[in-house]
Amino acid sequence: MSPDQIIKINTVEEFTEKFGFPSSGHPLLSVNRLAGVNYTLPPKQTTQFNLYSIVFKQGVKGTSLYGWREYDFSKGQMNFFAPGQIMQWDETVDHSRSSGWLLVFHPDFIRKYPLGNKITRLKYFSYETNEALHMSDAERLIIENIIEHIAGECSNNIDEHSQDIIVSQIDLLLNYADRFYKRQFRTRFSVESDIVFRFQSVLQMHFENEQRQLITVSDIAGELSMSTHYLSELLRNITGMSAQQHIHAFVIDKAKSLLLTTNLTISEVAYRLGFEYPGYFNRLFKNKTGQTPLEFRNMN
């Protein structure tokens, strides 16, 4: 698809006009309740949002595409979208019975605040939509209260304090989201306690097939249908190690085995494990074990 075929939403005003939401009381921010609002979404039309958006939506019938992946919004969940994301809706999507809320704001709204830098480091803005935040009723109430505060500020007369107050509320919302995601990593995926086993299985299969290329977190995340950030945070909360640390531990273990059970040279071991440059293998091995591969072989 060529760039000129993509609808680009660059301002809050363009967003409200395009999707049929009421005009916002603030030029850089809009907060809308979804229930009872006759908003429209262009079916099959690829749209690029150059705004931050946080949405809690439930009761939607049909599927949407986010980042070119299909997603079902029928269950209540909260999602976080960073500027530049591509979205598309199926023509069968029915929003008539949907409920929830949608917070949209321009990057300039928070640019001069510490939140402007902080938000670019929040990994859940790059999660896939099937890695949405599932909240308990108590957690949802906390977020609802924050949204009410933001909506109240927008409906009042804007003054010199309004932006500071709203930005602080958005920051608070994101702090709670971070807390709730960490809770979700510990509880929601307890029913998928085999995630580490599945991760290790992909690693094992890679080396059993003697792939002469070092496997990456992105490779494994693709096999498990997860984003790299979400997979790494999930593993970190379950095991205390990130996905990359797990890969390094696995590779070092394989390296030790090859060093002690074969006559391969150090360079041959490095190539067998997928390292393009033996020097990188040597540095990684020493960093993880305190010894060079040759020192390890000689000592053992």
PAZAPA-4460 file (N, C-alpha, C; in steps of 0.05 Angstrom, whole numbers, plus 32768, in hexadecimal, padded with zeros to 4 digits):
% residues 300
    n_x    n_y    n_z   ca_x   ca_y   ca_z    c_x    c_y    c_z   seq   type   mol
   8011   7FE8   8000   8000   8000   8000   8012   8019   8000     1      M     A
   800C   802B   7FEE   801B   8044   7FEC   8013   8057   8002     2      S     A
   8026   8069   800A   8020   807C   8020   8008   808D   801B     3      P     A
   8002   8094   8001   7FEC   80A6   7FFC   7FD1   8098   7FFF     4      D     A
   7FD1   807E   8003   7FB8   806F   8008   7FB2   806D   8025     5      Q     A
   7FC3   8076   8036   7FBF   8074   8053   7FB5   808F   805E     6      I     A
   7F9E   808D   806D   7F94   80A5   807A   7FA6   80AB   8092     7      I     A
   7FB0   80C3   8094   7FC1   80CB   80AB   7FB2   80DE   80BD     8      K     A
   7FB1   80D7   80D6   7FA5   80E7   80EB   7FBB   80F4   80FB     9      I     A
   7FBF   810E   80F6   7FD6   811C   8102   7FCE   812E   811A    10      N     A
   7FB4   8136   811C   7FAB   8148   8131   7F92   813C   813E    11      T     A
   7F8D   8146   8156   7F75   813E   8165   7F5C   8147   8156    12      V     A
   7F5D   815E   8149   7F46   8168   813A   7F40   8155   8122    13      E     A
   7F55   814C   8114   7F51   8139   80FE   7F45   811F   8109    14      E     A
   7F4E   8117   8120   7F43   80FE   812C   7F25   8100   8132    15      F     A
   7F1D   8115   813F   7F01   8118   8147   7EEF   811B   812E    16      T     A
   7EF9   812A   811A   7EE9   812E   8102   7EE7   8114   80F2    17      E     A
   7EFD   8105   80F0   7EFD   80ED   80DF   7EEC   80D7   80EB    18      K     A
   7EEC   80D5   8105   7EDE   80BE   8112   7EC4   80C6   811F    19      F     A
   7EBC   80DF   811D   7EA2   80E6   8126   7E9F   80EA   8144    20      G     A
   7EB5   80F0   8152   7EB4   80F5   816E   7EAE   8113   8172    21      F     A
   7EA3   811A   8189   7E9E   8137   818F   7EB8   8147   818F    22      P     A
   7EB6   8160   8187   7ECE   8171   8187   7EDA   8173   81A3    23      S     A
   7EF4   8172   81A4   7F01   8172   81BE   7F03   818E   81CA    24      S     A
   7F03   818F   81E5   7F07   81A9   81F2   7F23   81B2   81F3    25      G     A
   7F36   81A1   81E9   7F52   81A7   81E9   7F5D   81A1   81CE    26      H     A
   7F6D   81B2   81C2   7F78   81AD   81A7   7F8B   8196   81A4    27      P     A
   7F97   818D   81BB   7FAB   8178   81BA   7FA3   815F   81C8    28      L     A
   7F8A   815E   81D2   7F81   8146   81E1   7F63   8142   81DF    29      L     A
   7F5B   8129   81DE   7F3F   8123   81DD   7F3A   810A   81EE    30      S     A
   7F25   810A   81FF   7F1D   80F3   820E   7EFF   80EF   8208    31      V     A
   7EF8   80D6   8200   7EDD   80D1   81F8   7ED3   80B7   8204    32      N     A
   7EBA   80B7   820D   7EAC   809F   8214   7EA1   8092   81FB    33      R     A
   7EA3   8078   81F9   7E9B   806A   81E0   7E7E   8062   81E0    34      L     A
   7E72   805E   81F8   7E56   8056   81F9   7E44   806D   81F1    35      A     A
   7E32   8068   81DF   7E1F   807C   81D7   7E29   8091   81C3    36      G     A
   7E42   808D   81BA   7E4D   80A0   81A7   7E4C   8093   818B    37      V     A
   7E40   80A1   8178   7E3D   8097   815D   7E56   809C   814D    38      N     A
   7E6C   8090   8155   7E85   8094   8147   7E87   8080   8130    39      Y     A
   7E96   8088   811C   7E99   8077   8104   7EB6   8071   80FF    40      T     A
   7EBA   8059   80F5   7ED5   8050   80EE   7ED5   8048   80D1    41      L     A
   7EE6   8052   80C0   7EE6   804B   80A4   7EEF   802E   809F    42      P     A
   7EDD   801D   8095   7EE4   8001   8091   7EF9   7FFE   807B    43      P     A
   7F0C   7FEB   8080   7F20   7FE4   806C   7F33   7FFB   8065    44      K     A
   7F30   8011   8073   7F41   8028   806D   7F59   8029   8080    45      Q     A
   7F71   8027   8075   7F89   8027   8085   7F8E   8043   808F    46      T     A
   7F92   8045   80AA   7F94   805F   80B7   7FAD   805F   80C8    47      T     A
   7FBC   8075   80C7   7FD4   8078   80D8   7FCE   808E   80EC    48      Q     A
   7FD0   8086   8106   7FCC   8099   811C   7FE7   80A4   8124    49      F     A
   7FEA   80BE   8121   8003   80CB   812B   7FFE   80D9   8145    50      N     A
   7FEE   80CB   8156   7FE7   80D5   8171   7FEA   80BE   8184    51      L     A
   7FED   80C5   819E   7FEC   80B0   81B2   7FCE   80AB   81B8    52      Y     A
   7FC8   8091   81BC   7FAC   808B   81C3   7FAC   8074   81D7    53      S     A
   7F9A   8076   81EB   7F96   8061   81FF   7F79   805B   81FE    54      I     A
   7F72   8042   81FB   7F55   803B   81F8   7F4E   8024   8209    55      V     A
   7F37   8026   8216   7F2A   800F   8223   7F10   800A   8214    56      F     A
   7F0D   7FF3   8209   7EF6   7FED   81F8   7EEC   7FD1   81FD    57      K     A
   7ED2   7FCE   81FE   7EC6   7FB4   8201   7EAB   7FB4   81F2    58      Q     A
   7EA2   7F9C   81EB   7E88   7F9A   81DE   7E88   7F9E   81C0    59      G     A
   7EA0   7FA0   81B4   7EA2   7FA5   8197   7E9F   7F8A   8189    60      V     A
   7E8F   7F89   8174   7E8C   7F70   8164   7E9B   7F73   814A    61      K     A
   7EAC   7F60   8144   7EBC   7F61   812C   7EDA   7F62   8132    62      G     A
   7EEA   7F63   811E   7F06   7F64   8121   7F13   7F7D   8115    63      T     A
   7F2A   7F84   811F   7F39   7F9B   8115   7F55   7F92   8110    64      S     A
   7F64   7FA2   8100   7F80   7F9D   80FC   7F90   7FB3   810A    65      L     A
   7FA4   7FAB   8118   7FB6   7FBE   8125   7FD2   7FB5   811F    66      Y     A
   7FE2   7FC5   8113   7FFD   7FBC   810B   7FFB   7FA5   80F7    67      G     A
   7FE6   7FA4   80E7   7FE1   7F8F   80D3   7FD9   7F74   80DF    68      W     A
   7FD3   7F73   80F9   7FCB   7F5A   8106   7FAE   7F5C   810E    69      R     A
   7F9F   7F46   810B   7F83   7F46   8112   7F7F   7F45   8130    70      E     A
   7F6A   7F53   8139   7F65   7F54   8156   7F48   7F57   815C    71      Y     A
   7F3F   7F49   8170   7F23   7F48   8178   7F1F   7F5A   8191    72      D     A
   7F0F   7F6F   818E   7F0B   7F82   81A4   7EF3   7F7C   81B5    73      F     A
   7EE7   7F64   81B2   7ECE   7F5F   81BF   7ED1   7F5D   81DE    74      S     A
   7EE9   7F56   81E7   7EEE   7F55   8204   7EFA   7F6F   820E    75      K     A
   7EF3   7F77   8226   7EFC   7F90   8231   7F19   7F8F   8237    76      G     A
   7F29   7FA1   822B   7F45   7FA2   8230   7F4F   7FBE   822A    77      Q     A
   7F66   7FC5   8234   7F72   7FDF   822F   7F8A   7FDD   821E    78      M     A
   7F8C   7FEE   820A   7FA3   7FEE   81F7   7FB0   8009   81F6    79      N     A
   7FC9   8009   81EF   7FD9   8022   81EE   7FE6   8023   81D2    80      F     A
   7FE1   8039   81C4   7FEB   803C   81A9   7FFD   8055   81A7    81      F     A
   8015   8051   819C   8028   8067   8198   8023   8074   817D    82      A     A
   802C   808C   8179   802A   8099   815E   8037   8089   8148    83      P     A
   802A   8089   8131   8036   807B   811A   802A   8060   8115    84      G     A
   8019   8056   8127   800E   803C   8123   7FF9   803B   810D    85      Q     A
   7FF8   8024   80FF   7FE5   8020   80E9   7FCD   800F   80F3    86      I     A
   7FB5   8018   80EC   7F9D   800A   80F5   7F8A   8007   80DD    87      M     A
   7F79   7FF2   80DF   7F65   7FED   80CB   7F4E   7FDD   80D7    88      Q     A
   7F36   7FE4   80CF   7F1E   7FD7   80DA   7F0F   7FC7   80C5    89      W     A
   7F05   7FB0   80CD   7EF5   7FA0   80BB   7ED9   7FAC   80B8    90      D     A
   7ECD   7FA9   80A0   7EB3   7FB5   809C   7E9C   7FA9   80AD    91      E     A
   7EA2   7F91   80B9   7E8D   7F85   80CA   7E8E   7F8E   80E7    92      T     A
   7EA1   7F9F   80EE   7EA3   7FA8   8109   7E8A   7FB8   8112    93      V     A
   7E7F   7FB0   8128   7E67   7FBD   8133   7E6E   7FCB   814D    94      D     A
   7E6D   7FE6   814E   7E74   7FF5   8166   7E5B   7FFE   8175    95      H     A
   7E44   7FF6   816C   7E2B   8001   8178   7E28   7FFA   8195    96      S     A
   7E33   7FE4   819D   7E30   7FDC   81B9   7E4A   7FDE   81C9    97      R     A
   7E5D   7FEB   81BE   7E77   7FEE   81CB   7E75   8002   81E2    98      S     A
   7E87   7FFE   81F5   7E89   8011   820B   7EA7   8013   8212    99      S     A
   7EAC   8027   8223   7EC8   802D   822A   7ECF   804A   8226   100      G     A
   7EE8   804F   8221   7EF0   806B   821D   7F0A   806B   820B   101      W     A
   7F0F   8082   8201   7F26   8086   81EF   7F34   80A0   81F6   102      L     A
   7F4D   809F   81FD   7F5D   80B7   8203   7F71   80BA   81EC   103      L     A
   7F71   80D1   81DF   7F83   80D7   81C9   7F91   80F1   81CF   104      V     A
   7FAC   80F2   81CB   7FBA   810B   81CF   7FD2   810D   81BC   105      F     A
   7FD8   8125   81B4   7FEE   812B   81A2   8008   8129   81B1   106      H     A
   801E   8120   81A4   8038   811F   81B2   8040   813A   81BD   107      P     A
   8038   8150   81B0   8040   816B   81BA   8033   8171   81D5   108      D     A
   801D   8163   81DB   8010   8169   81F5   8021   8163   820D   109      F     A
   8033   814F   820A   8044   8146   8220   8061   814B   821B   110      I     A
   8068   8157   8204   8084   8159   81FB   8096   8167   820F   111      R     A
   808C   817D   821C   809D   818D   822D   809F   8182   824A   112      K     A
   8090   816C   824F   8090   8160   8269   80A2   8147   826A   113      Y     A
   80AA   813F   8282   80BA   8126   8284   80AB   810E   8278   114      P     A
   8090   810F   8278   8081   80F9   826C   8086   80F6   824E   115      L     A
   808E   810D   8241   8094   810C   8225   80AA   80F8   821E   116      G     A
   80BE   80F7   8230   80D4   80E4   822C   80CD   80C8   8238   117      N     A
   80BF   80C8   824E   80B8   80AF   825B   80A7   809D   824A   118      K     A
   8094   80A9   823C   8080   809A   822D   808D   808B   8216   119      I     A
   80A3   8095   820B   80B0   8087   81F5   80BE   806E   81FF   120      T     A
   80C2   806B   8219   80CF   8054   8225   80BC   803F   8230   121      R     A
   80A2   8045   822F   808E   8033   823A   8089   801D   8225   122      L     A
   8090   8005   822C   8090   7FEF   8218   8075   7FE6   8210   123      K     A
   8060   7FEB   8221   8046   7FE1   821A   8039   7FF1   8203   124      Y     A
   8045   8008   81FC   803C   8016   81E4   8045   8007   81CA   125      F     A
   8056   7FF4   81CD   805F   7FE4   81B5   8056   7FC7   81B7   126      S     A
   8045   7FC1   81CB   803A   7FA6   81CC   8026   7FA2   81B5   127      Y     A
   8022   7F88   81AE   800D   7F82   819B   7FF2   7F84   81A9   128      E     A
   7FDD   7F87   8199   7FC3   7F8A   81A6   7FB9   7F71   81B4   129      T     A
   7FC3   7F5A   81AC   7FBB   7F42   81BB   7FCB   7F40   81D5   130      N     A
   7FDA   7F55   81DC   7FE8   7F56   81F6   7FDD   7F6E   8206   131      E     A
   7FC2   7F72   8203   7FB5   7F88   8210   7FB5   7F85   822E   132      A     A
   7FAF   7F9B   823C   7FAE   7F9A   8259   7F92   7F92   8262   133      L     A
   7F90   7F7C   8270   7F77   7F73   827B   7F75   7F7B   8298   134      H     A
   7F61   7F8B   829F   7F60   7F96   82BA   7F49   7F89   82CA   135      M     A
   7F4E   7F88   82E4   7F39   7F80   82F7   7F25   7F97   82FA   136      S     A
   7F0E   7F92   8306   7EFB   7FA7   830A   7F06   7FBD   831B   137      D     A
   7F16   7FB6   8330   7F22   7FCB   8341   7F36   7FDB   8331   138      A     A
   7F46   7FCE   8321   7F5A   7FDD   8311   7F4C   7FEF   82FC   139      E     A
   7F37   7FE5   82F1   7F28   7FF5   82DD   7F1C   800E   82E9   140      R     A
   7F13   800B   8302   7F08   8022   8310   7F1D   8038   8314   141      L     A
   7F35   8030   831B   7F4B   8043   831E   7F50   8053   8305   142      I     A
   7F51   8044   82EE   7F56   8051   82D4   7F3E   8063   82CD   143      I     A
   7F26   8059   82D2   7F0E   8069   82CC   7F0E   8084   82DA   144      E     A
   7F17   8084   82F3   7F18   809C   8303   7F2C   80B0   82F7   145      N     A
   7F42   80A6   82ED   7F56   80B7   82E1   7F4B   80C4   82C7   146      I     A
   7F3D   80B3   82B7   7F31   80BD   829F   7F1C   80D2   82A5   147      I     A
   7F0D   80CE   82BA   7EF9   80E2   82C2   7F06   80FD   82C9   148      E     A
   7F1D   80FC   82D7   7F2C   8114   82DD   7F35   8122   82C4   149      H     A
   7F40   8113   82B1   7F49   811F   8298   7F32   812B   8289   150      I     A
   7F1C   811C   8287   7F04   8127   8279   7EFA   8140   8286   151      A     A
   7EFA   8141   82A1   7EF1   8158   82B0   7F02   8171   82AA   152      G     A
   7F1C   816D   82A9   7F2E   8183   82A3   7F29   818E   8287   153      E     A
   7F23   817C   8274   7F1E   8184   8258   7F04   8193   8255   154      C     A
   7EF0   818C   8266   7ED6   8198   8264   7ED5   81B3   8272   155      S     A
   7EE8   81B8   8284   7EE9   81D2   8292   7EF7   81E6   8281   156      N     A
   7EF6   81FF   8288   7F05   8213   827A   7F23   820E   827C   157      N     A
   7F30   820D   8265   7F4D   8208   8265   7F5C   8220   8270   158      I     A
   7F6E   821B   8283   7F7E   8230   828E   7F9B   8228   828F   159      D     A
   7FAC   8237   829C   7FC9   8232   829C   7FD0   8218   82AB   160      E     A
   7FBE   820E   82BB   7FC3   81F6   82CB   7FB9   81DC   82BD   161      H     A
   7FA8   81DF   82AA   7F9A   81C8   829E   7FAD   81B3   8293   162      S     A
   7FC0   81BC   8283   7FD2   81A9   8276   7FE3   819A   828A   163      Q     A
   7FED   81A9   829E   7FFD   819C   82B3   7FED   8186   82C1   164      D     A
   7FD4   818C   82C7   7FC3   8179   82D6   7FBD   8161   82C4   165      I     A
   7FB6   8166   82AB   7FAF   814F   829A   7FC8   813D   8295   166      I     A
   7FDF   814A   8290   7FF7   813A   828B   7FFD   8129   82A4   167      V     A
   7FFA   8134   82BC   7FFF   8125   82D4   7FEC   810E   82D7   168      S     A
   7FD3   8111   82CE   7FBF   80FC   82CE   7FC6   80E6   82BA   169      Q     A
   7FD0   80ED   82A2   7FD8   80DA   828F   7FF0   80CA   829A   170      I     A
   8003   80D8   82A6   801A   80CB   82B2   8011   80B7   82C8   171      D     A
   7FFE   80BF   82D8   7FF3   80AD   82EC   7FE6   8095   82E0   172      L     A
   7FD7   8099   82CB   7FCA   8082   82BD   7FDF   806E   82B3   173      L     A
   7FF4   8079   82A7   8009   8067   829C   8018   8059   82B3   174      L     A
   801C   8066   82C9   8028   8058   82E0   8017   8041   82EA   175      N     A
   7FFD   8045   82EB   7FEB   802F   82F3   7FEC   8019   82DE   176      Y     A
   7FEC   8021   82C4   7FED   800D   82AF   8006   7FFB   82B2   177      A     A
   801C   8008   82B8   8035   7FF9   82BC   8032   7FE5   82D3   178      D     A
   8026   7FEE   82E9   8021   7FDC   8300   800F   7FC5   82F8   179      R     A
   7FF9   7FCB   82EA   7FE5   7FB7   82E3   7FF1   7FA3   82CF   180      F     A
   8003   7FAC   82BD   800F   7F9A   82AA   8021   7F86   82B9   181      Y     A
   8030   7F90   82CD   8041   7F7E   82DC   8031   7F69   82EB   182      K     A
   801A   7F72   82F5   8008   7F5F   8302   7FFE   7F4A   82EE   183      R     A
   7FF8   7F53   82D6   7FEE   7F41   82C1   8003   7F2D   82B9   184      Q     A
   801C   7F35   82B8   8032   7F23   82B2   8033   7F0C   82C6   185      F     A
   802E   7F13   82E0   8030   7EFF   82F5   8017   7EED   82F7   186      R     A
   8000   7EF8   82F0   7FE7   7EE9   82F5   7FDA   7EDE   82DC   187      T     A
   7FD6   7EEF   82C8   7FC8   7EE7   82B0   7FD6   7ECF   82A2   188      R     A
   7FF1   7ED0   82A2   7FFF   7EBB   8293   8007   7EA4   82A5   189      F     A
   7FFC   7EA3   82BD   8000   7E8B   82CE   7FF4   7E73   82C1   190      S     A
   7FDE   7E77   82B1   7FD2   7E61   82A3   7FE2   7E59   828A   191      V     A
   7FF6   7E6A   8283   8008   7E63   826D   8024   7E60   8279   192      E     A
   8026   7E50   828E   803F   7E4E   829C   8054   7E40   828A   193      S     A
   804C   7E36   8273   805F   7E29   8261   806D   7E3D   824F   194      D     A
   806A   7E57   8254   8076   7E6B   8242   8094   7E68   8241   195      I     A
   80A1   7E62   8258   80BE   7E5F   8258   80C5   7E45   8248   196      V     A
   80B5   7E30   824C   80BA   7E17   823E   80B8   7E1C   8220   197      F     A
   80A3   7E2B   8217   80A0   7E30   81FB   80B7   7E41   81F0   198      R     A
   80C0   7E54   8200   80D6   7E65   81F8   80EF   7E53   81F4   199      F     A
   80F4   7E42   8208   810C   7E31   8206   810A   7E1D   81EF   200      Q     A
   80F1   7E14   81E9   80ED   7E02   81D3   80F5   7E0E   81B9   201      S     A
   80ED   7E27   81B5   80F5   7E35   819C   8113   7E37   819A   202      V     A
   8120   7E3E   81B0   813D   7E3F   81B1   8149   7E24   81AA   203      L     A
   8140   7E0F   81B7   814B   7DF5   81B3   8147   7DEC   8196   204      Q     A
   8130   7DF1   818A   812B   7DE9   816F   813D   7DF8   815C   205      M     A
   8143   7E11   8162   8154   7E21   8151   8170   7E14   814F   206      H     A
   817B   7E0B   8166   8195   7E00   8166   8196   7DE3   815D   207      F     A
   8180   7DD5   8161   817F   7DB9   8157   817F   7DB9   8138   208      E     A
   8173   7DCE   812D   8173   7DD0   810F   818D   7DDC   8104   209      N     A
   81A0   7DE1   8117   81BA   7DEC   8110   81B8   7E05   80FE   210      E     A
   81A7   7E17   8107   81A5   7E31   80F8   81BE   7E41   80FD   211      Q     A
   81CC   7E47   80E8   81E5   7E56   80EB   81E1   7E74   80EC   212      R     A
   81CE   7E7B   80FD   81C8   7E98   8101   81BE   7E9B   811E   213      Q     A
   81C9   7EAE   812C   81C2   7EB2   8148   81A5   7EBA   814A   214      L     A
   8195   7EAB   815A   8179   7EB1   815D   8175   7ECA   816D   215      I     A
   8161   7ED9   8167   815B   7EF3   8175   8141   7EF1   8185   216      T     A
   813D   7F05   8196   8124   7F07   81A5   810D   7F0A   8191   217      V     A
   8111   7F19   817C   80FC   7F1E   8169   80F4   7F04   815B   218      S     A
   8108   7EF2   8155   8102   7ED8   8149   80EF   7EC8   815B   219      D     A
   80F6   7EC6   8174   80E6   7EB6   8187   80CB   7EC2   818C   220      I     A
   80CA   7EDD   818E   80B1   7EEA   8192   809E   7EE5   817B   221      A     A
   80A9   7EE5   8163   8098   7EDE   814B   808D   7EC2   814D   222      G     A
   809D   7EAF   8155   8094   7E93   8158   807E   7E91   816D   223      E     A
   807F   7EA1   8182   806C   7EA0   8198   8055   7EB4   8194   224      L     A
   8055   7EC2   817D   8040   7ED6   8177   803E   7EEC   818D   225      S     A
   8055   7EF6   8195   8056   7F0B   81A9   8068   7F21   819E   226      M     A
   8066   7F39   81A9   8079   7F4E   81A3   8092   7F49   81B4   227      S     A
   80A8   7F54   81AB   80C2   7F4F   81B9   80C1   7F5B   81D5   228      T     A
   80B5   7F73   81D8   80B4   7F80   81F2   80A3   7F70   8205   229      H     A
   808C   7F67   81FC   807A   7F59   820E   8086   7F3E   8217   230      Y     A
   8092   7F30   8204   809F   7F16   820B   80B5   7F1A   821F   231      L     A
   80C5   7F2F   821B   80DB   7F33   822D   80D2   7F3B   8249   232      S     A
   80BD   7F4D   824B   80B3   7F54   8265   80A5   7F3D   8273   233      E     A
   8097   7F2C   8263   808A   7F15   826E   809E   7F02   827B   234      L     A
   80B3   7EFC   826C   80C8   7EEA   8276   80D6   7EF6   828E   235      L     A
   80DB   7F10   828D   80E8   7F1D   82A4   80D8   7F1B   82BD   236      R     A
   80BD   7F1E   82BB   80AC   7F1C   82D2   80A9   7EFF   82DC   237      N     A
   80AB   7EEC   82CA   80A8   7ED0   82D2   80C2   7EC5   82DD   238      I     A
   80D9   7ECB   82CF   80F2   7EBE   82D6   8107   7ED1   82E1   239      T     A
   8103   7EEC   82DE   8117   7EFF   82E7   812C   7F04   82D1   240      G     A
   8129   7EF8   82BA   813C   7EFC   82A4   812C   7F04   828B   241      M     A
   8138   7F17   827C   812B   7F1F   8263   812F   7F0A   824D   242      S     A
   8121   7F0D   8237   8124   7EFA   8221   8140   7EF9   8217   243      A     A
   814E   7F10   8214   8169   7F10   820B   817C   7F02   821E   244      Q     A
   8177   7F05   8238   8187   7EF7   824C   8183   7ED9   824A   245      Q     A
   816B   7ED0   8245   8165   7EB4   8241   8174   7EA9   8229   246      H     A
   8174   7EB8   8213   8183   7EAF   81FB   81A0   7EAD   8201   247      I     A
   81AC   7EC1   820E   81C8   7EC0   8215   81CF   7EA8   8227   248      H     A
   81BE   7EA3   823B   81C3   7E8C   824D   81C2   7E72   823D   249      A     A
   81AF   7E70   822B   81AD   7E57   821B   81C5   7E54   8209   250      F     A
   81CD   7E6A   81FC   81E4   7E69   81E9   81FE   7E62   81F8   251      V     A
   8202   7E6E   820F   821A   7E68   821F   821A   7E4B   8228   252      I     A
   8203   7E40   822F   8201   7E24   8237   8209   7E12   8220   253      D     A
   81FE   7E19   8208   8205   7E09   81F0   8223   7E0B   81EA   254      K     A
   822E   7E24   81ED   824A   7E28   81E8   825B   7E17   81FA   255      A     A
   8254   7E16   8214   8264   7E05   8227   8264   7DE8   821E   256      K     A
   824D   7DDF   8215   824B   7DC3   820D   825D   7DBE   81F5   257      S     A
   825C   7DD0   81E1   826D   7DCC   81C9   828A   7DCE   81D0   258      L     A
   8291   7DE0   81E2   82AE   7DE3   81EA   82B8   7DCA   81F8   259      L     A
   82A8   7DBD   8207   82B1   7DA6   8217   82AD   7D8B   8209   260      L     A
   829C   7D8A   81F5   8296   7D6F   81E9   829E   7D6D   81CC   261      T     A
   82AA   7D82   81C0   82B3   7D81   81A4   82CF   7D8C   81A2   262      T     A
   82DB   7D88   818B   82F5   7D93   8185   82F3   7DAB   8173   263      N     A
   82DC   7DB7   8172   82D8   7DCF   8162   82EA   7DE6   816D   264      L     A
   82F5   7DF6   815B   8303   7E0D   8164   82F0   7E22   8170   265      T     A
   82FA   7E36   817D   82E9   7E4A   8189   82D9   7E58   8173   266      I     A
   82E6   7E5E   815C   82D7   7E6B   8146   82C2   7E59   813B   267      S     A
   82C7   7E3F   8139   82B3   7E2C   812F   829C   7E2A   8142   268      E     A
   82A1   7E2B   815C   828B   7E2A   8170   827A   7E43   816C   269      V     A
   8287   7E5A   8168   8278   7E73   8165   8266   7E72   814C   270      A     A
   8271   7E68   8136   8261   7E66   811D   824B   7E52   8120   271      Y     A
   8250   7E3C   812E   823C   7E27   8132   8224   7E33   8142   272      R     A
   8229   7E45   8154   8214   7E52   8164   8206   7E69   8156   273      L     A
   8211   7E71   8140   8204   7E86   8131   8211   7EA1   8133   274      G     A
   8228   7EA2   813F   8236   7EBC   8141   8245   7EC2   8127   275      F     A
   8241   7ED9   811C   824F   7EE1   8104   826C   7EE7   8109   276      E     A
   8271   7EF2   8121   828D   7EFA   8128   8295   7EEB   8142   277      Y     A
   82AA   7EDB   8141   82B3   7ECD   8159   82BA   7EE0   8170   278      P     A
   82C3   7EF8   8169   82CA   7F0B   817E   82B2   7F12   8190   279      G     A
   829B   7F14   8183   8283   7F1A   8193   827C   7F02   81A5   280      Y     A
   827F   7EEA   819B   827A   7ED2   81AB   828D   7ED2   81C3   281      F     A
   82A7   7ED8   81BE   82BA   7ED8   81D4   82B3   7EEC   81EA   282      N     A
   82AB   7F04   81E1   82A4   7F19   81F5   828B   7F11   8205   283      R     A
   8277   7F06   81F7   825F   7EFE   8205   8264   7EE7   8219   284      L     A
   8274   7ED4   8210   827A   7EBD   8222   8289   7EC7   823B   285      F     A
   829D   7ED8   8237   82AC   7EE2   824E   829A   7EF3   8260   286      K     A
   8289   7F03   8254   8277   7F14   8264   8264   7F03   8275   287      N     A
   825C   7EEC   826B   8249   7EDC   827A   8256   7EC8   828D   288      K     A
   826F   7EC0   8287   827B   7EAB   8297   8294   7EB4   82A6   289      T     A
   829F   7ECB   829E   82B8   7ED5   82AA   82D1   7EC8   829E   290      G     A
   82CD   7EB7   828A   82E4   7EAA   827C   82E0   7EAC   825E   291      Q     A
   82F6   7EAB   8250   82F4   7EA9   8233   82EC   7E8C   822C   292      T     A
   82E2   7E87   8214   82DC   7E6B   820D   82F5   7E59   820F   293      P     A
   830C   7E63   8207   8324   7E52   8209   832C   7E4D   8226   294      L     A
   832A   7E61   8237   832F   7E5D   8254   831C   7E48   8260   295      E     A
   8303   7E4A   8258   82EF   7E37   8262   82F6   7E1B   8259   296      F     A
   82FD   7E17   8240   8304   7DFC   8235   831D   7DF1   8243   297      R     A
   8331   7E01   8246   834A   7DF8   8253   8346   7DF1   8270   298      N     A
   8336   7E01   827E   8332   7DFC   829A   8322   7DE3   829F   299      M     A
   8310   7DDC   828D   82FF   7DC5   8290   8307   7DAD   8280   300      N     A
***
